[in-house]
């Protein structure tokens, strides 16, 4: 798995602070935009939970690769985001890479059978292509484990929501690993925005209720 922060809105914390202050100030936009970084951080920290729209003005773009199509199915459920994904319709998937879940990697009998299946899927895919079957049809034999890559853009408000769900210990291991790395990268460039980001329990209350990890 490889996660990179490719781009983000310049001076994200100042922009959020300026956007929020605009709602309560008679100052011009030019004056608001000149807010200093330390004052912006202080203002963001005091923003009420009910006033989250300013976070939508800031976006972050990530490059993600070496993840499974199973993970892709999960992350695209976050609909307030933009995705560009490697196409199995147009890209030849001969000798495809694949992700091995830790539980399988820890069991020698399981991993032997798993790798045998992956090799067989690759052989069938290659055979179908050699028969003139188009990639868009041959891909039907490819497994969920097949590696993919994508570029993902989310605004800060959606990222905070994403982290609250996917950094949770109850999230599936692969998307949790992706979310944890995305959060680490976000904190490097916008520490105040993401100071309280993470699973719901970070803010004092577990939204999972009886399903929370303390009840496992």
Secondary structure in CASP SS format (residue, H / E / C, confidence):
PFRMAT SS
TARGET T0000
AUTHOR 0000-0000-0000
METHOD secondary structure of the structure
MODEL  1
X C 1.00
X E 1.00
X E 1.00
X E 1.00
X E 1.00
X E 1.00
X E 1.00
X E 1.00
X C 1.00
X C 1.00
X C 1.00
X H 1.00
X H 1.00
X H 1.00
X H 1.00
X H 1.00
X H 1.00
X H 1.00
X H 1.00
X H 1.00
X H 1.00
X H 1.00
X C 1.00
X C 1.00
X C 1.00
X C 1.00
X C 1.00
X C 1.00
X H 1.00
X H 1.00
X H 1.00
X H 1.00
X H 1.00
X C 1.00
X C 1.00
X C 1.00
X H 1.00
X H 1.00
X H 1.00
X H 1.00
X H 1.00
X H 1.00
X H 1.00
X H 1.00
X H 1.00
X H 1.00
X C 1.00
X C 1.00
X C 1.00
X C 1.00
X C 1.00
X C 1.00
X H 1.00
X H 1.00
X H 1.00
X H 1.00
X H 1.00
X C 1.00
X E 1.00
X E 1.00
X E 1.00
X E 1.00
X E 1.00
X E 1.00
X E 1.00
X E 1.00
X E 1.00
X E 1.00
X H 1.00
X H 1.00
X H 1.00
X H 1.00
X H 1.00
X H 1.00
X H 1.00
X C 1.00
X C 1.00
X C 1.00
X C 1.00
X C 1.00
X C 1.00
X E 1.00
X E 1.00
X E 1.00
X E 1.00
X C 1.00
X C 1.00
X C 1.00
X C 1.00
X C 1.00
X C 1.00
X C 1.00
X C 1.00
X C 1.00
X C 1.00
X C 1.00
X C 1.00
X E 1.00
X C 1.00
X C 1.00
X C 1.00
X H 1.00
X H 1.00
X H 1.00
X H 1.00
X C 1.00
X C 1.00
X H 1.00
X H 1.00
X H 1.00
X H 1.00
X H 1.00
X H 1.00
X H 1.00
X H 1.00
X H 1.00
X H 1.00
X H 1.00
X H 1.00
X H 1.00
X H 1.00
X H 1.00
X H 1.00
X H 1.00
X H 1.00
X H 1.00
X H 1.00
X H 1.00
X H 1.00
X H 1.00
X C 1.00
X C 1.00
X C 1.00
X C 1.00
X H 1.00
X H 1.00
X H 1.00
X H 1.00
X H 1.00
X H 1.00
X H 1.00
X C 1.00
X C 1.00
X C 1.00
X C 1.00
X E 1.00
X E 1.00
X E 1.00
X E 1.00
X E 1.00
X E 1.00
X E 1.00
X E 1.00
X E 1.00
X E 1.00
X H 1.00
X H 1.00
X H 1.00
X H 1.00
X H 1.00
X H 1.00
X H 1.00
X H 1.00
X H 1.00
X H 1.00
X H 1.00
X C 1.00
X C 1.00
X C 1.00
X C 1.00
X C 1.00
X C 1.00
X H 1.00
X H 1.00
X H 1.00
X H 1.00
X H 1.00
X H 1.00
X H 1.00
X H 1.00
X H 1.00
X H 1.00
X H 1.00
X H 1.00
X H 1.00
X H 1.00
X H 1.00
X H 1.00
X H 1.00
X C 1.00
X C 1.00
X C 1.00
X C 1.00
X C 1.00
X C 1.00
X C 1.00
X C 1.00
X C 1.00
X C 1.00
X H 1.00
X H 1.00
X H 1.00
X H 1.00
X C 1.00
X C 1.00
X C 1.00
X C 1.00
X C 1.00
X H 1.00
X H 1.00
X H 1.00
X C 1.00
X H 1.00
X H 1.00
X H 1.00
X C 1.00
END
